[in-house]
Amino acid sequence: AEGYSNDGTAPYALLLQTTDGGSTWTTSWESSTAISMMANKMISATEGWFAAGVQGAQRSLQTQFYYTSDAGVSWTLKQTLDGCLTMDLDFSADGALGVATCVNNSGTQMELATYTA
């Protein structure tokens, strides 16, 4: 989810997790610096990725890629990519290869980023 903090002054993003088919939800990750949460991909019941867009130095865009191996209970920052605001991502079934489509800093073109484990 993405939006603004409760007082409406700062960008805010969070990731919610359910273990009972959606009856209840808990926050498993949150950041007050994220401006976008456009992409996530579970590659198995326990492994998954999400991309959080943030504003970097001098108003440049940057994506932070997070990984979970415990079904979303906890998330680890794996990589940061400058000049990229991720719009979508996908991974091979084994998680060894990932691709992300990004908007560049000026918003004038799309770029493709790849990840290999």
Backbone as CSV, one residue per row, in Angstrom:
resi,resn,N_x,N_y,N_z,CA_x,CA_y,CA_z,C_x,C_y,C_z
1,ALA,0.850,-1.175,0.000,0.000,0.000,0.000,0.888,1.227,0.000
2,GLU,0.409,2.285,-0.598,1.149,3.536,-0.585,0.177,4.681,-0.390
3,GLY,0.693,5.782,0.104,-0.144,6.954,0.328,0.633,7.973,1.125
4,TYR,-0.028,8.563,2.134,0.610,9.571,2.977,0.468,9.180,4.442
5,SER,1.353,9.728,5.248,1.304,9.475,6.682,-0.035,9.953,7.230
6,ASN,-0.340,9.546,8.456,-1.627,9.897,9.063,-1.895,11.397,9.078
7,ASP,-0.840,12.216,9.202,-1.054,13.664,9.213,-1.031,14.262,7.809
8,GLY,-0.809,13.413,6.779,-0.870,13.864,5.395,0.330,14.638,4.903
9,THR,1.423,14.633,5.655,2.565,15.469,5.280,3.702,14.720,4.595
10,ALA,3.766,13.405,4.720,4.914,12.679,4.181,4.460,11.455,3.401
11,PRO,5.180,11.135,2.325,4.883,9.877,1.632,5.050,8.713,2.596
12,TYR,4.300,7.668,2.345,4.294,6.539,3.269,3.955,5.278,2.489
13,ALA,4.586,4.187,2.821,4.267,2.909,2.187,4.360,1.811,3.231
14,LEU,3.545,0.770,3.044,3.608,-0.373,3.948,3.226,-1.635,3.198
15,LEU,3.640,-2.741,3.752,3.331,-4.051,3.196,2.570,-4.823,4.252
16,LEU,1.445,-5.389,3.864,0.602,-6.138,4.784,0.677,-7.620,4.476
17,GLN,0.517,-8.454,5.506,0.595,-9.903,5.355,-0.626,-10.533,6.008
18,THR,-1.137,-11.580,5.372,-2.218,-12.363,5.960,-1.807,-13.831,5.987
19,THR,-2.217,-14.521,7.010,-1.946,-15.965,7.111,-3.241,-16.755,7.224
20,ASP,-4.380,-16.061,7.099,-5.667,-16.736,7.251,-6.624,-16.424,6.095
21,GLY,-6.065,-16.268,4.902,-6.888,-16.047,3.727,-7.507,-14.670,3.638
22,GLY,-6.997,-13.711,4.378,-7.466,-12.339,4.291,-8.399,-11.886,5.398
23,SER,-8.691,-12.742,6.364,-9.561,-12.322,7.477,-8.890,-11.273,8.350
24,THR,-7.586,-11.432,8.583,-6.832,-10.450,9.365,-5.536,-10.125,8.631
25,TRP,-5.025,-8.926,8.871,-3.806,-8.452,8.221,-2.886,-7.843,9.264
26,THR,-1.579,-8.030,9.079,-0.584,-7.399,9.942,0.441,-6.694,9.062
27,THR,1.005,-5.625,9.574,2.049,-4.897,8.855,3.362,-5.656,9.006
28,SER,3.983,-6.005,7.872,5.264,-6.709,7.939,6.429,-5.825,7.514
29,TRP,6.143,-4.663,6.923,7.184,-3.698,6.539,6.525,-2.349,6.364
30,GLU,7.208,-1.296,6.798,6.705,0.051,6.548,7.858,1.042,6.479
31,SER,7.642,2.092,5.715,8.654,3.123,5.559,7.984,4.460,5.330
32,SER,8.491,5.486,5.962,7.954,6.824,5.727,8.703,7.526,4.599
33,THR,9.720,6.867,4.021,10.472,7.493,2.931,10.041,6.989,1.562
34,ALA,9.287,5.914,1.493,8.872,5.378,0.207,7.810,6.278,-0.420
35,ILE,7.948,6.522,-1.728,6.959,7.314,-2.442,6.127,6.446,-3.370
36,SER,6.535,5.198,-3.528,5.812,4.313,-4.434,6.019,2.863,-4.035
37,MET,4.983,2.083,-4.175,5.057,0.644,-3.946,4.252,0.020,-5.080
38,MET,4.896,-0.102,-6.245,4.180,-0.509,-7.448,4.300,-1.993,-7.770
39,ALA,5.293,-2.679,-7.218,5.560,-4.033,-7.699,5.910,-4.986,-6.572
40,ASN,5.313,-6.174,-6.626,5.709,-7.260,-5.734,5.488,-8.575,-6.459
41,LYS,6.225,-9.586,-6.039,6.124,-10.893,-6.686,6.526,-11.967,-5.691
42,MET,5.579,-12.840,-5.357,5.912,-14.032,-4.578,6.301,-15.107,-5.587
43,ILE,7.479,-15.720,-5.404,7.928,-16.750,-6.336,7.686,-18.151,-5.788
44,SER,7.286,-18.231,-4.539,6.868,-19.494,-3.923,6.037,-19.135,-2.699
45,ALA,5.655,-20.117,-1.933,4.871,-19.854,-0.721,5.688,-19.108,0.333
46,THR,7.013,-19.182,0.250,7.855,-18.544,1.263,8.756,-17.441,0.727
47,GLU,9.081,-17.446,-0.562,10.021,-16.475,-1.124,9.298,-15.424,-1.966
48,GLY,9.732,-14.176,-1.802,9.129,-13.113,-2.584,9.974,-11.858,-2.593
49,TRP,9.581,-10.918,-3.461,10.271,-9.649,-3.659,9.254,-8.516,-3.711
50,PHE,9.682,-7.317,-3.320,8.915,-6.119,-3.639,9.877,-4.971,-3.908
51,ALA,9.382,-3.988,-4.644,10.174,-2.825,-5.013,9.518,-1.576,-4.444
52,ALA,10.284,-0.828,-3.657,9.802,0.422,-3.077,10.556,1.574,-3.721
53,GLY,9.819,2.513,-4.297,10.444,3.683,-4.895,10.656,4.754,-3.851
54,VAL,11.821,5.375,-3.877,12.131,6.461,-2.949,12.740,7.618,-3.734
55,GLN,12.726,8.775,-3.117,13.373,9.929,-3.729,14.778,10.007,-3.173
56,GLY,15.767,9.921,-4.058,17.160,9.943,-3.647,17.706,11.363,-3.571
57,ALA,19.024,11.459,-3.607,19.702,12.749,-3.535,19.321,13.618,-4.731
58,GLN,19.214,14.908,-4.508,18.895,15.896,-5.543,17.645,15.517,-6.328
59,ARG,16.660,15.005,-5.620,15.346,14.673,-6.156,15.386,13.575,-7.234
60,SER,16.442,12.790,-7.262,16.491,11.677,-8.211,15.691,10.505,-7.652
61,LEU,15.212,9.670,-8.542,14.442,8.498,-8.135,15.363,7.325,-7.879
62,GLN,14.895,6.422,-7.053,15.670,5.239,-6.719,14.691,4.144,-6.296
63,THR,15.032,2.907,-6.613,14.217,1.778,-6.167,15.026,0.934,-5.202
64,GLN,14.363,0.515,-4.135,14.949,-0.410,-3.176,14.234,-1.747,-3.345
65,PHE,15.006,-2.804,-3.578,14.453,-4.139,-3.773,14.611,-4.945,-2.491
66,TYR,13.499,-5.459,-1.978,13.470,-6.227,-0.731,13.092,-7.677,-1.013
67,TYR,13.612,-8.577,-0.163,13.418,-10.015,-0.338,12.943,-10.644,0.971
68,THR,12.066,-11.641,0.854,11.647,-12.431,2.018,11.849,-13.909,1.722
69,SER,12.236,-14.659,2.723,12.314,-16.119,2.603,11.434,-16.785,3.665
70,ASP,10.670,-15.961,4.402,9.810,-16.503,5.459,8.342,-16.106,5.255
71,ALA,7.913,-16.120,4.005,6.517,-15.849,3.631,6.066,-14.431,3.973
72,GLY,6.996,-13.489,4.004,6.640,-12.104,4.225,6.620,-11.660,5.668
73,VAL,7.056,-12.495,6.578,7.125,-12.094,7.980,8.178,-10.994,8.146
74,SER,9.318,-11.147,7.475,10.375,-10.141,7.524,10.919,-9.915,6.118
75,TRP,11.486,-8.735,5.896,12.001,-8.337,4.582,13.403,-7.783,4.735
76,THR,14.286,-8.112,3.782,15.674,-7.668,3.792,15.955,-6.861,2.534
77,LEU,16.546,-5.669,2.695,16.965,-4.873,1.550,18.104,-5.598,0.839
78,LYS,17.913,-5.931,-0.436,18.919,-6.662,-1.196,19.692,-5.780,-2.158
79,GLN,19.035,-4.752,-2.722,19.715,-3.919,-3.702,18.998,-2.586,-3.834
80,THR,19.771,-1.542,-4.143,19.227,-0.227,-4.441,19.672,0.141,-5.845
81,LEU,18.749,0.666,-6.640,19.036,1.019,-8.026,18.690,2.491,-8.231
82,ASP,19.708,3.324,-8.515,19.503,4.753,-8.722,18.953,5.030,-10.116
83,GLY,18.209,6.130,-10.233,17.675,6.561,-11.520,16.552,5.699,-12.044
84,CYS,15.884,4.986,-11.165,14.864,4.021,-11.568,13.719,4.057,-10.578
85,LEU,12.498,4.207,-11.088,11.301,4.027,-10.280,10.583,2.817,-10.864
86,THR,10.637,1.690,-10.173,10.112,0.432,-10.700,8.600,0.479,-10.819
87,MET,8.120,0.070,-11.986,6.686,0.008,-12.255,6.162,-1.428,-12.168
88,ASP,7.016,-2.408,-12.443,6.620,-3.812,-12.390,7.872,-4.662,-12.265
89,LEU,7.731,-5.871,-11.744,8.851,-6.797,-11.683,8.348,-8.222,-11.788
90,ASP,9.247,-9.108,-12.202,8.918,-10.523,-12.311,10.191,-11.328,-12.086
91,PHE,10.032,-12.571,-11.676,11.162,-13.448,-11.409,10.916,-14.813,-12.010
92,SER,11.998,-15.492,-12.346,11.887,-16.886,-12.767,11.411,-17.705,-11.574
93,ALA,10.876,-18.890,-11.836,10.316,-19.735,-10.774,11.340,-20.059,-9.696
94,ASP,12.609,-20.175,-10.058,13.641,-20.489,-9.070,14.240,-19.241,-8.422
95,GLY,13.821,-18.052,-8.863,14.297,-16.807,-8.280,15.677,-16.389,-8.715
96,ALA,16.285,-17.121,-9.638,17.653,-16.817,-10.054,17.734,-15.622,-10.999
97,LEU,16.655,-15.315,-11.689,16.644,-14.208,-12.635,15.422,-13.338,-12.382
98,GLY,15.647,-12.043,-12.274,14.557,-11.098,-12.095,14.663,-9.971,-13.093
99,VAL,13.534,-9.413,-13.466,13.504,-8.246,-14.347,12.558,-7.212,-13.753
100,ALA,12.898,-5.954,-13.952,12.061,-4.856,-13.481,11.994,-3.793,-14.570
101,THR,10.817,-3.241,-14.787,10.687,-2.108,-15.693,10.677,-0.842,-14.847
102,CYS,11.420,0.147,-15.303,11.611,1.376,-14.538,11.320,2.604,-15.391
103,VAL,10.834,3.642,-14.740,10.757,4.971,-15.327,12.024,5.696,-14.898
104,ASN,12.666,6.412,-15.835,13.882,7.138,-15.479,13.553,8.403,-14.688
105,ASN,14.584,9.126,-14.234,14.401,10.302,-13.379,13.500,11.367,-13.987
106,SER,13.609,11.572,-15.300,12.813,12.628,-15.931,11.424,12.160,-16.330
107,GLY,11.183,10.844,-16.242,9.885,10.307,-16.622,9.674,10.233,-18.118
108,THR,10.755,10.329,-18.882,10.637,10.372,-20.337,10.842,9.030,-21.016
109,GLN,11.334,8.045,-20.300,11.545,6.744,-20.928,11.493,5.620,-19.911
110,MET,11.215,4.427,-20.417,11.217,3.211,-19.603,12.557,2.521,-19.790
111,GLU,13.017,1.861,-18.756,14.269,1.107,-18.794,14.021,-0.267,-18.216
112,LEU,14.854,-1.205,-18.561,14.753,-2.575,-18.053,15.968,-2.858,-17.190
113,ALA,15.733,-3.318,-15.981,16.802,-3.717,-15.074,16.711,-5.208,-14.852
114,THR,17.845,-5.876,-14.714,17.849,-7.320,-14.470,18.596,-7.617,-13.172
115,TYR,18.219,-8.732,-12.561,18.837,-9.221,-11.333,19.166,-10.684,-11.506
116,THR,20.367,-11.069,-11.130,20.727,-12.487,-11.117,21.251,-12.847,-9.746
117,ALA,20.797,-13.984,-9.241,21.201,-14.427,-7.912,22.593,-15.019,-7.932
